[in-house]
Amino acid sequence: MAEKQIGNKVLRLVRGDITDMEVEAFVFDITEDVKLGSGFGGAIQQRGGIVIQKELDGIGSCPTGEAVVTEAGILKADWIIHTNGPKFREEDEEAKLRKAVESVLARAEEKGIKRLAFPPIGTGLYQVPLDLCSRVMVDTISQHLANGSTLEEVLIVAPDNREFNPFKAKIEEGA
């Protein structure tokens, strides 16, 4: 674990399953067509119920850099904030990632969420470089928390050491 205190707020890095965190909302990196699909999206639907995809179907789409909110079905969290982050070697990858994180934070503020969990956005299937992802996410979340956010705690949940270590280094660099 690593953490960064930002005024009376905290940014914390933990290892684990994001769907099992004690948070009000967690973030899922979704495609523009808002289909949960297979892989982790399929696991979210299986664990949370079909209500999640039905709500997404009603939303219709999520352009790159934007975020939409659904209920989390029977998962521990109340909400899932779905964001469409950048894909590998896409133009303006850094700006798209920053906008996706900012959009998630804005949706969390609108819902009055106090505890939010992010995955490393785009570092799995979409191969966003971990050094870029950790820098942009930690910097963007830190700036948001420092500027009057109602969020109290933001977790970055890494499933393994490949993703955990770059985030740990970035958080400790600023500590």
Number of C-alpha atoms within 10 A of each C-alpha: 10 18 18 17 16 17 11 9 19 19 21 20 24 20 16 15 12 22 22 11 19 13 20 19 28 30 27 27 25 24 19 16 14 22 17 20 14 10 9 12 16 15 14 22 20 13 15 19 16 14 15 22 22 13 14 20 13 9 14 12 18 19 16 18 20 22 28 20 22 18 18 24 19 15 19 17 22 15 22 26 24 25 29 29 31 27 20 15 11 11 10 9 18 18 14 19 27 20 22 25 26 20 20 26 24 16 17 26 14 10 13 13 19 17 20 26 27 21 22 22 27 21 22 15 10 15 14 22 14 20 15 14 23 24 17 19 24 22 15 17 18 20 13 18 22 14 10 10 16 16 18 16 19 23 22 29 25 21 15 12 11 11 20 22 18 16 27 21 15 18 22 11 9 12 11
